Structures are given as C-alpha cells and as structure tokens.
Amino acid sequence: MSSVRVNGNKSPSLTNYCSYRDPNTGHDRIGSLDGDNIQPLSFASGTPLENLYEVIEAGEQGIIAAGKPISRSDVTLNAPINGRDILCVGKNYAEHAKEFNSSGFDSSDKVDQPTHPVIFTKRFTSIIADGEEIFSHPGFTDTIDYEGELGVIVGKPGFRVTEAEAMDYVWGYTIINDMTARERQRDHKQFYIGKSPDTFCPMGPIAVPASKLDKVLRVQTHVNGEERQISTTGDLIFSIPFLVMTLSEGQTLMPGDVLATGTPAGVGIGRKPPVYLKSGDEVAVSITGLGKLSNRIASASAQNPTVRRIQETSALHFSNAAKSLGGRTGLVEINGKPTNVIKSEQEGGSPVVFVHGLGGSLDFWTPLIKTAGLESTHSLYSFDSEGHGLSPTKPQSKISISSLADDVRGIFDYAKIESGGTLIAHSMGCLVAMTFVLKNPGRVQKLILVGPPPSPLPQAGSDGSHARAALVRQSGMAGVVDAVASAGTSAATQKSNPLAYAAVRMSLLGQDPEGYAKACTALAEATDTLDMGSIDADVPIITG
C-alpha cells in the first residue's frame, strides 16, 4: 500500500474510502480504512466529507486527512456508497453462464453464453455494509444464494461512451455480494424480484480509485471458510469498457452509479445437488486491493433491519439545523422539538425564565444578566425559540403565539418550576409570555414585559408582518435587515451607540430565513385580544 505524509508522519494511503457514522454527531462521514483504523477525511478546506459522491467530485487532490485515526470498532460502518439502485450484469463469466443455464433457474435466453449483456437492477434498499447480517426472508425464499462480484463506480457523466474511452469514465471499484432468492429469480422471469430483497446487496467495506489497483483483479468467495468461487476480471465475457459502452448507449451514466459486473462459477445452484445458504452461514468475498466483504445469514427469528432504517429516514428536513450539526448536537428536547437551552442554576436561587423577541436569540439577555449579576442570585433559564438562534424547525411545524407559549411551558417543566417563577420577555416574546401565564395560572409570580407590542395587533401591523414573511422567503435576511434594524432602534441609539445597532443587525443576519418568516406569520396572526386583567402575576412593563 502506498504511503503519504500526514502531519509530518508516514501514513497509509488515504484512498481506501469507507463510510461510517460519526458517534459524536450522528452524521455520516468518509474516512480511509487501514486495518482496524479509520482516518477521517475532509475537503482541503477542512470541511468534513459526508459521502463518496463528494469524494468522486472533489478528486483525490482536494481531500486531506482530518484529525487522528479512530478505531473501526468505535463506529458503525456503512456501505461505501448508497442511495441509487445497482446496475447489474448476469451470466458474465463463461463457466458461471454454463452452470446457471443448466441449473433450471435460468429464465433468460437459455444459452450457455449470452450474445448481449444480461442487464438488471438491484433496489438500493437491498444495500447493507460489511459485517451486517443478511435477513433470511423466511416464507419468501428457501433458495438463498451468493454471488461475489466486482462493483464498478462511475466517475463522470457519460452518454454514448465508446469502448475505447470507457475507462476514463470509471472512478473506481468496490466489492458486491449479489445475494439472490433463486426461485424468485426463476419464477418472475426477470431478475429484479429475486435480486432485490432487503439486505441482499452487501457492499464494501471500501471503495478504491481504479488508478490505485491492478488492471486485472482476482475475485474469490468463501462460505464458512470453504472456497467456493475464484476467478479474475480477465475472464469476463463482456469487459468493463464494453459494459460501460452498452449501458451508456441510451442513457446517461451518472457519477456514483454502481455496476455489478457478474459472478464467477461456483454459486450454490451450480453444485450437485444445489446447496443454499442457511442461518449462521458466513459469506466472505475478497477482491485484490479491496479487502474482504463478510456477512452472516441472520437467524430465522431476526427482524428485517431495512424496515427500521427506512422508518428512521425522513424527507422532511429541519430548517436552521446546520448550526447544531443537523439539529442533533447540544440541544434539549422540549415538547418533542430540539431546542437550544442555556441554564445557570444557583442553589436556593429563585428561578427566572427569559423569552426573546422576533429576530432575537437567548443572547439578547446576556447584557442584562451580566450587568445585574443575576447568575449569582438566581437560577436562570434562557432558550432560543423554534426556528431562531440555534433551535431548528421542521417544515410541517406551524409556529404561532400559542405554540411558542406551549414551548415556554416546556421550559418550565424542564426547569421543574411549578410556581413562584419570574418570566421576562421582550417584544413579540411578551405576547408569548402573556399567553403562557393565561394558560398556566399559578406558575409565574412576576411577569416582566420589555417593549410589548399591542394586543390585538392592528391590521396594518398584521399585514406588514405577513409581507415581511413573504419578503424574507424571497430575499433572505438581507432583504429585511435594514428596515427592521432601523425600526427597532431609535435614531439616537443608532448615532450614539453604533455597537448596539450593529448587534441588532448581526442578530437579524444570523437568523434562519425560514424560521424568521414563520415567526413573522405567528406575529401577523396575533389578532386575538389577551386579557391582561386575568393575569395572576405582578406585571411590570418597561417601554421606551
């Protein structure tokens, strides 16, 4: 294996690309696997690599080592690439084509050697990583079989690629075990159903650029330690360049497309009588320079892991999540939503909860807290409202004054404040705080309102907030920052205290546009009158 210099030390090559789940952030990362260690990788800028598609596009020269190696045993390994169906070739080794044709399971052209490549696909939900168990699908198949294969990974878009130039479109290789339910492959005539059961496409453990490997690679498969398949890619009926040419004749190949090139002789149905895999059997596929892909057949009582994996996947992504690394890091769950909460608990100190206003964050209260020395006398709880500061928001989550008040209740529950609390709020946060107190009598002793807006909000104010929500969705925070910052600070403040004015602008520009737009809509819809006379707390009001 070639070596490179990392931080002045001689280290293994960084091109044994693997995908793994970062245990700290929960994010997928790319590293280079060397034995039992993984070297995390990043773009040359330092930004972590998240998937092999990025590796392919960035190129080897745009990738560097990032931090210290980690133990493979400390992370969960993924398949090196995922997200698309696998393009596959059947009957592409002469001896395998013969054994398959004579097995009684061949529903294709019934000849020992095909005249054209036999092309099919495996559904991407069948992809699993090295070391994961293969679900045995009891009741669906009794004829589980293995097929060790070389997987070709496309490196750039290609349409009608000639055979002569085809290798220029190959980025690299990985190992694939083309697991098959033989009776389903036979009965459905086309291969898709028999080839695509969940977990039937183990892949990995690494992907390596073609330039780092030999021109001809040995493919070898062992079952429970017994050699079953051995051949080389030099024995392919249809070469890799021919396959790239064939597949690109009527469709555009994409970077990251994976092509399984076919399996050598020695599969289970080729034995006399056929021998199928059963629970506990381990299949290990080895290819020159790509390591070994090992997977065990799960017990008949095991659950299908693909179901859980898909259930945990959502097309609905948080807005304002990048600041907290996907809404997962450093946040507290409040009312089922990840929320940025800062607490400073003082033994014996009475509790104080802070609610910021539209376009603000919990840091709005820092000058007051520090100047008044509240940290030494009180237990303090401040938080970023949904979609503001570091708190993300999901697209289906509608923000309203009432929902924000419910989140304040969640903070009180989190802080275990049942009564006697002090609640301090600013601007739109005053409407939120008043709504909370009205809905939760007895929990707040003192409600301090700083610059409360009118209740109900006048029609002109409602129309203006709706318009601001539309504008920020169209133009981003830069489209509203001048008007909002100017309206929110006096001319005297802008002139005499430019630092404060700059802080207001920075707070606004640091907001997520969608989170801010949702809050603008919440304010615009605050058209119900809040009954101040029914508030069971002392209510000092600060204006000006």
N, C-alpha and C positions, 0 to 999 in steps of 0.2 A: 504494500500500500504506500502511495506517495506521501510525503510529509511536507508541511508548511510551517512557517514561523507564526506563533500566536503569543503576543506579549513577550517576545524575545526567546520563547522556548520552542523546541522542536515538537510538533504535534502531528497527529494523523491528518490525512486529507479531510477536508470539510465537505466532501461531496457524497457521502453516504446518507442522503437525505431521508429523514424519518419525520413523522408527525406524531406529536404527543400532547396530552392535556396538561397544562401548567397547573400544578397543585395549589399554587397561591392565588391565581386569578381565575382559574376555571376556563381559561381561553386555550384554544388550540395554538400550538407553536411548532416551528420547524427547527430541527437540530440535525446534527450529523452523528450517526450511531457508530461507535467504535467499541466492539466487545460489549461490556456491560455498562459503558458510559455514553452519555449523550452530551455533545457540545451544543448548547443553544446558539442559534444563528440569528442575525439581523441584517437588514439592509446596511449598506455602508454608512448611512446617516445615523444608524443606531436604532431605528425603528424595528421592533421585532417582526420577524417573518411569521405569518399565520398559516400559510398553506403552500402546497407545491406549485399551484398556479402562479403565485408570486415569484417563486424561485425561477420558474421557466421564463417568465417575462423579464425579470431583473437581470438574469445571467450570472454566471459564476463570479465574474469580476465585481459585481455590485453587491456581494454578500461577504460578511465578516463574522468572526466568532464574537459572541456576546456573553461575557461573564464566564464563570467557572463551569466545568463539566458537572453534570448531575448523574446520579445513578439511575439506570433504566428501571430498577426495582422501585424507585420512588415515584414513578409517573405511570400513567396509563398510555400505552402505545396505541395509536390509531393506524388504520391503513394509510399508506403514504399519500394517496390521493383518493378523493371521493366526490360524489355529487352528480355524476353522469353514468348512464348505462355503459357497460363494457361492450365494445365491438369484438366479436369472436369469430374464429375460423375453425371449422370442423374438418376432420379427415385430412390433415395436412402433413402427416408423416406416413410414408407408404405402408410400413408394417402395421401401423395402427389402423389405417384405412381398411386393410385386409381383415384384421381381427374384428373390427366393428361391422364390416359388411357381412361377415359370416356368423355374427352373434345372434342374429334375429331381432336386434333392436334398431337397426338402421332403417329409417323411414325416408331417407333421401333418395339418391339416384341409383342405389343398388349396384354400384360398380366398385371394384377394388381401389381404383384411383380416379378421383373426380377430374373432369376436364376444366372446370372452373372452381374457384374457391367457394366453399360452402360457408356462407356468412350468416350469423345470427347474433343476437344480443343477450346479455345478462342484465337484469334490472339492477340498478345501483343499490337498492335496499338489500341486495344479497351480499354486499361487501362487508367483510369483517377484517380485523387485524390479526397479525401474528400472535399466537397464544390464546386467542378467543376460542370458545367452544363452538362446534358446528351443531346446530339444532337438528335432531334426527327426524323430525316431522312424522311422528307415529300416526298411522291412519292415512297418511298421504302417500308414503312410499316405503317399500321394503327392499329397494334395489339401489341403495346409496353407493355411488362410485366416485373415484378420484380421477383427476387429470392434471398432472403437473405441467405447467406451461410458462413460456416467456411472455411477459407483457411488454408491449412497445408503447411508449408515451410520446405523443406528437408534440413538437416544439414550436410550430408556427402554422398559421392558416395555409391550407393548400387545396386548390381546386384543379383537377385535371393535371396532376403531377405526373411527370414522366418517370419511367422506371429508373432512368439514368440519374435523375436528380432527387430521387425519393429519399435517400438517406440524409439529405440536407434538411428534411422535414422531421426527422426523428430526433427527439431530445434525449431520450434515454430508455432505461428498462427497469422492470420490477418483476417479482415472481407472482404468479397467479395459480391457484388450485381451482380448476374449473369443475367443482363438485356437480354431480348430476344425479337426478332421480330417473333411472333408466327406463322404467315402464312408462313414465310420463313423457319422456323424450320420444319413445316409440309410438305411444297411443295418440299423441297430439300431432303427429306427422312433422310439424315444425318443432324446433328445439326449445323454443322460448320457455314453455311451462316447465319442462324438465330441468332446465338450466338455471332458472331464476328463483327457486325457493329461498326464503330468508336464510342468511348466513352461508349460502352456497358459493360464495366467492371470496375465500380468504386471499388476502393480498399483502405483500410486504416481505420482510419487515422494512426494507429500504427501497429507494429509487435512486438510480445512479446514472449520470450522463453517459451516453454511448461512447463519448470520446475517452472515457476512463476505463473502458472494458475491451476485452478481446473482440475480434471480428466474429469468431465462432465460439459459441458458449455451450457448455455441457449442461443438460437438463437431467436431473436424477430425482426419483421419488422412492421413499421408503415408507412402508406400513408396518408399524410396531417393530421398527429396526430392520425389517427384511427389504432388500432391494427389489422393487417391482418394475421401475422404468429407468432406462438410461439411454440417452442419445445425445445428439448435438444439433444445434440450429443449422448446421451444414446439411442435415438430412431433410429439411423442409421441402415439401413438394413445390409449394409456392413461396418464394423467398419474401423477406420483409419488404424490399423495394417493390416487388410485384404486388404485394398486398396493399401497400400504400397507394400505388397507381390505381389498383382496382377500386378501392374504396373512395378515392377522390374523383373518379370519372364522372359521377353525377351528383356529388355532394361535397361541400366544403368541410375539410377536416379542421378541427379547432385545437389550439394549444391546450394540452392537458387531456385530450382524448386518449383512451387506452384501448389497445388492440391485443387481445389474447391470440397467440399465433398458432395454437394447436398443440396436441399432446402426442408423445411417442407411444409405441406399443407397450403393453404391459398393464393395461387397466383391468379392473375386476371382471368385466364381462368377457375379456379375452381368455380367461383361464377356463379350464375344462375339469369340472363344471365351474360356472361363474362363482366368484367369491365377492360378496358385498360387505361393505363396512357395517360395523355394529357399534353400539355404545361402548366407549372406552378405547376404541381403536385410535391410534395416533398416526396422522399422515404428515410426513415431512418432505417438502420439495426443496431441493438445492439447485442453484444455478451459479455458474462461475462468476465470482465477483459480487454476487447479490446476497450471499449468505443463505440462510435456511428459514423457510416458512413452515412452522409447525402448528398443527391444530388437532384437537381431540374431538371425537364424536361424543356429544353430551348424552347423559342418561335419558332414558325414555320419560322420566318424570320431570325433566328440566323444562323451564318455561322458555318461550321464544324471546330472546333479548331484543330482537328488532322492534317488537311492539312497543316496549318501554322506550327505546331510543327515539322512535318516531313520535310517541306521545309527548316526549320532552322537547320536541322541536316545534317552534312556532314561527309563523310568517309575520307575526306582529312584533315589531322591534321597538324598544324604548327610544324615545327622543331624549336628548340631553344625557345620554349614557356614557359617552366617551370619557368624560371627566372622572368617572368612577370605574373605568375599565369594564364597560358593559353593564353598569348598574349592579355590580357584584361585590365591589371592594369598599370596605369601610362604611357600609350603610347599615341601617337598622330597619327591620320590617315593622312598619306602622300601618295598621289596617290593611295588611296584605301587600303594602307597597314599599319598595326600598326607599328609605328616607335618610337624609344626612342630618344627624342629631349630634349636638355637642352638649355634654353635661359637665358641670363642675359642682360636685356635691360637697357641702360643708356640714359636718356633723352638728346637728342641732339648729342649723340654719333654716329659716322658713323658705319654702320653695317659690321660685319665680320662673314663669314661662314667658318667652318673647315670641311675638309674631311680627314678621316683617311685612312690608307692603309690596305693591306691584312693582316688578323690576328690581327688587332688592334681594337680599340673602341674609342669612343669620349674622354675617359680619357687619351688617348695618348697626348692630347693637354693641359692637366692641368698644367704641369710644366711651359710651355711657357706662358700660360695665367696668372699664379700667379706671375712668376718672372718679367714679363713685366708690371704687373699691368693693364692689358687690361680691366678688369672688371669695372674700374673706369673711363675709357675714351671712351669705345666703347660699342655698342650693339652686343653681341656675340651669335652665334647660332652654336651649335655642335650637332652631331647626330650619331647614330650607323647605319652603312649601313645594308641593308637587310641581315639577317642571322648572323650578327655579334653583339657582345655586348648583349644588351637586345632586339634587334629587331628580331622578328621571321621571318620565311619564309615558304611559303606553298610549297608542293611537286610539284605542277604544275607550279610554278613561276620560269622561267628561268632567271638567273642573267647574265647580260652582262655589258660591259662598257657603252653601250648606255642606258640600263635600270637604271643603277646607276646614270648616268648623268640626266636622267629624274627625279630621286628622289632628286637630288640636285636642280633642277628646282622647285620641290615641296616644298623644304625647303625655297627657295627664295620667292615663293608665300605665304607660311605660314608666313614668316617674313615681307611680303609686301615690298620686295626690288625690285624696278623696274629698278634702275640704281645706279651707284656710289658705288656698293658693293666691298668689298675685299674678295677674296676667297683664303684660304690657304689649301694646300693639301700635302699629304705625300705618297710616294711610288706609289702603284697602284692607289691610290686616285688622283694622278696627271693626269693620263690618263682620269679618270672620270671628273675631273675639266676642263681639256682642251676640252674634248668633249662637256661639258655643255656650255663653253664660245663660242665655234664654232657654236653650235646650237641656242644660245640665245645672239646674239650680242647686245651690249649696256648695259647689266645688270651688268657687272663687270668692275670696273675701274682698280683694281690691282689684278693680279693673282700671288700668291707666291707659287712656286713649291719646295718642300723639297725632295731631293733624287728621282727625277723622273726616271722611267725605260725607256729604249729605245722605240722609236715608228718608225716603227713597231717592235714588239717583235721578236727577232731572232727565227729561227726554233728550235734551241736547247732549248731556254727558253720556247717556247710553248710546246714542248714535255715534258720538265721537270715539267711544271705546270699540264699537263694532268696526268702525272704519280703520282704527289703529290695528286691530287684529288682522284685517284683510291686508293692510299695507305691509305689516311685518312678515306675513307669509309670502308676500310678493317680492319685497326688497331687503329682507333681513333686518337685523337690529340697526344697521347703519341708516336705514330709511326713516327711523323714528327717533334716533338718539338726540339730535339737535333740538327738536320740538319738545320732547319730554324733559330733557335736562333743563332747558330754558324755562319751561313752565313750572318745574319742580323746585327751582331755586330763584331767589329774588335777584334783582339787578345788583343790589348792594352786595349780596353774597358772591355773586359772580365776579364782581370787581375787587372786593376786599379779601376774599378767601378763595383764590383760584384752585387751591388744593382740594377744598371741599367740592367745588364744581367738577374738578377732574375726577374725583372719587365717584360722583354720581354718574358721570359718563362711563367710567370704567365698569361700574356695576351693571349698567344697561348693556354695554357692548359685550359683557361676559355672559349674558343670558342666552339661553337656547331660544331661537325664534319661535318654535312651535309651543314650547312651554309658556313663553310670554304671551303669545297670541291666545292660548287657551285661557290664561288668567284675565286678559283684556275682555274676552267674551263673558267670563264669570262676573266681572265688574259691570259690564253692559247690561247683564240680566238681573242686577240687584235692584229691582224696581218695586220690591215689597217694603213697606214701612216697618222698621224694627221698633218695638215698643220699649222705649228707654225706661218708662215708668215701671216696667215689670222686672227690671234687672235687680237682683237681690245682692248687690255688692256696692261698695263705695266706688264712685266713678269720677276721679279727677280727669279733667280734659285739658290737654296742652295744645295750644294753637299758636300761629304766628311764625 
